[in-house]
């Protein structure tokens, strides 16, 4: 199952910063079990929101050069509050360090003025064809998929 959690990219500065939003809806199936009578966005999905926003920063900054972006490490993860259906989590990710294909971000999620989650996350980008050249077409399929998603998430400001 693939969770596409980012609903909108609000701001983007290539190689530096991204701001995005995830709106939580009671229609999201996992909320039926988390928790019955008190539905909240699971903490692991809060971290996934941070990860996906940071991955969008990488994709947009690199013009979709890499097909695969994976979470390598999450440090100093802090959960401070809940996000319930009808509320939104606003995510901000700032690039803290880059070493080759590894990117480390300071990431935060807020609900209005309330901090709900924060972490330092490290992501790694690659192409499947780097280890198996026969998979180059799969890389391109993934890149096209994310390009088409980006068109619905982010509208660059008029020049």
C-alpha positions in Angstrom: 0.0 0.0 0.0 1.3 3.4 -0.9 0.4 6.4 1.3 0.5 9.7 -0.6 0.2 12.1 2.3 1.1 15.5 1.0 -2.0 17.4 -0.3 -0.3 20.7 -1.3 3.1 22.3 -1.5 2.9 25.8 -0.2 6.4 27.1 -0.6 9.6 25.8 -2.2 13.1 27.2 -2.3 15.4 24.8 -4.4 18.0 23.1 -2.3 16.9 24.8 0.9 13.3 24.7 2.1 9.8 23.3 1.5 6.5 23.9 3.2 3.6 21.5 2.6 0.2 20.6 4.0 -1.5 17.3 4.9 -5.3 17.6 5.6 -6.6 14.7 7.7 -10.0 13.4 6.7 -12.2 10.9 8.6 -12.5 9.1 5.2 -8.9 7.8 5.6 -9.3 4.1 6.4 -6.6 3.8 9.0 -8.5 6.2 11.3 -11.2 3.7 11.8 -8.8 1.7 14.0 -6.6 4.5 15.3 -8.3 4.9 17.7 -12.0 3.8 17.8 -13.9 6.7 19.2 -10.8 9.0 19.2 -9.4 9.0 15.6 -6.0 10.6 15.3 -3.2 10.7 12.7 -0.8 7.9 13.7 2.7 9.1 14.8 4.4 7.0 12.2 2.3 8.8 9.5 3.3 12.1 11.0 6.9 11.1 10.4 6.0 9.9 6.9 4.5 13.4 6.2 7.9 14.9 7.2 9.7 12.3 5.0 7.4 12.9 2.0 7.8 16.7 2.2 11.6 16.4 2.4 11.5 14.0 -0.6 9.5 16.6 -2.6 12.2 19.1 -1.8 14.8 16.7 -3.2 12.8 15.8 -6.3 11.9 19.4 -7.2 15.4 20.7 -6.5 17.0 17.9 -8.7 14.4 18.1 -11.4 13.3 14.5 -10.7 16.8 13.1 -11.5 16.4 10.2 -9.1 13.5 7.7 -9.1 13.9 6.4 -5.5 14.1 8.3 -2.2 14.3 6.3 1.0 14.3 7.2 4.6 17.7 6.2 6.1 17.4 7.7 9.6 15.0 9.5 11.8 16.6 11.1 14.9 15.3 13.2 17.8 11.7 12.4 16.9 9.3 14.2 19.2 5.5 13.9 19.2 3.9 16.9 20.9 0.2 16.8 20.1 -2.6 15.1 18.1 -3.9 15.7 14.6 -7.6 14.8 14.3 -9.9 14.5 11.2 -10.8 18.0 10.0 -7.4 19.4 11.0 -4.3 19.9 8.9 -0.6 19.4 9.6 1.6 22.0 8.1 5.1 20.7 7.4 8.3 22.6 7.1 11.6 21.0 6.0 14.9 22.8 5.9 18.1 21.2 4.4 20.7 20.9 7.1 23.4 18.9 5.4 24.1 17.1 2.1 26.7 14.5 1.6 26.6 12.9 -1.9 23.1 11.4 -2.2 22.4 11.7 1.5 20.3 14.7 2.6 19.6 15.6 6.3 16.7 17.8 7.1 15.3 19.6 10.1 11.6 18.9 9.9 8.6 20.1 11.8 4.9 19.6 11.7 2.4 22.1 13.3 -1.3 22.4 13.7 -1.9 26.1 13.7 0.5 27.4 16.3 0.9 24.0 18.0 3.9 21.8 17.4 2.7 18.2 16.7 6.0 16.5 15.5 9.6 17.3 14.9 12.6 15.3 13.8 16.0 15.3 12.0 15.6 13.0 9.0 18.1 11.6 6.6 17.0 10.5 3.1 19.0 8.8 0.3 18.3 9.2 -3.4 19.2 6.7 -6.1 18.1 5.1 -9.3 17.4 1.4 -9.6 19.5 1.3 -12.8 22.5 2.3 -10.7 22.6 -1.4 -9.5 20.7 -3.0 -12.4 21.0 -1.2 -15.7 18.1 -3.3 -17.1 15.8 -1.4 -14.8 16.3 2.0 -16.4 12.7 2.0 -17.8 11.4 1.4 -14.3 13.3 4.5 -13.1 11.7 6.6 -15.8 8.2 5.3 -15.0 8.7 6.4 -11.3 10.1 9.8 -12.4 7.1 10.4 -14.6 4.7 9.3 -11.8 6.2 11.9 -9.5 6.3 14.6 -12.1 2.6 14.1 -12.7 1.8 14.2 -9.0 3.9 17.4 -8.6 1.8 19.2 -11.2 -1.2 18.8 -8.9 0.7 19.7 -5.7 2.8 22.7 -6.6 2.2 25.7 -8.8 5.3 27.8 -9.1 4.7 31.5 -8.7 4.5 33.6 -11.9 7.7 35.1 -13.0 
